[in-house]
Amino acid sequence: MWRRCQRLFYARPPQTPRLCPTPPVAGPSLSLPGAARTYTPPTERKRFYQNVSISQGEGGFEINLDHRKLKTPQAKLFTVPSEALAIAVATEWDSQQDTIKSYTMHLTTLCNTVLDNPSQRNKDQLIRAAVKFLETDTVCYRVEEPAGLVELQKNKWDPMIEWAEKRYNVEIGSSTSILGPNIPARTKDTFTSHLASYNTWALQGIEYAIAQLKSLILSMGVIDRHIPVEKAVLLSRLEEEYQIQRWGNVEWAHDYDLYELRARTAAGTLFAHLCSESSTVKHKLLQD
Amino acid sequence: MASLGSPLRTLRSLLRELRYVSAQAGRPYRDMAAYQHLREAFRAHRITSEKLCRAQHELHFQAATYLCLLRSVREHLALHQAYHARGERSTEEAAGLVGLKLPQQPGGKGWDP
């Protein structure tokens, strides 16, 4: 177990390679007859900058890679409204080693989505997409067998539904039918008006978290700081965890998905929190 | 209901993650903007009156979320590098897995590969 941990901490491939070492080929090259049909991952861009820093412009905070300003995929200037978010994005860019792996930079991806808005969604469409998840919410969909899973779902998911019903003063309920629970229109209106109170940036983060967890209730639990991200991911993957305990864990699939889900959900909620807060520090003088 | 643990533990784990990040960059982790920001934020919220502990909880939750993000990204990348980063094996390697060798055909296969 120690060796496995070491491998994970230092992010090195295992010492004894399981495959014969292959010289890296840039894409499937048709000149070599043998390599034409095998898949090689596409070569990634190399890290072309040494230092990452932050500066403040008119629109907000910008990221500088060496002396160049970071731009979105549609060539707009990358500006964020919050300094903490800018620092987090700069840390993401700083943590790239040798090559740029854009699939690890979740906060940058979210910022690009908000700035470019490639699917041209306005705020109403975002809110509608988010509330639509309630009809097929994970914690409302129950199974009827096996009995262990039914019990687990009742114990873990019912408290979440009760919390959401109490917090937002709505009715949700759960169901075992294939059509899902019958959500009254008043519930949907309540959630719509609650989500409308967030600005577009935070809403993008919330909608991303909802899409990852496949559950509006769990996402609201994390956004309202009721449960931590790890617990929300565990509740979202409850059936998978049950099957893992029954049949065993496959590291390259189960753990891979678990960490990816955790990373994305944490990125979504952090994005939402950082874009919706505004903090002021009041210094109190000591009375003496 | 958030069982986040102690803020000190979260801070120390966050600094550890930042040390991993700065190992990639090659610079000492104390120079990083994230380190300064975290230090200021934790110090600023330490001395507050106990009635306003909601801000402390919010900061702690945010720090725990950021820690989850950094840790999961690192572990996901490690798993990716270990299992999914290499492409397919070539036919020679696939045959070599079970101890076979592809036949030598000096006259060519007779059809285009």
Interface residues (C-beta under 8 A of the other chain):
Chain A: R7 L8 F9 A11 R12 P13 P14 L19 C20 T22 P33 G34 A35 A36 T38 Y39 T40 P41 S53 I54 E83 A84 I87 A88 A90 T91 D94 S95 Q96 Q97 K101 T104 H106 L107 W163 R225 H226 I227 P228 V229 E230 E251 W252 D255 Y256 Y259 E260 R262 A263 A266 A267 T269 L270 H273 L274 E277 S279 V281 K284
Chain B: M1 A2 S3 L4 L18 Y20 V21 S22 Q24 A25 M32 A33 A34 H37 A41 A44 S49 A55 H57 E58 F61 Q62 A64 T65 Y66 C68 L69 S72 V73 R74 E75 H76 L77 A78 L79 H80 Q81 A82 Y83 H84 A85 R86 G87 E88 R89 S90 T91 E92 E93 G96 P113
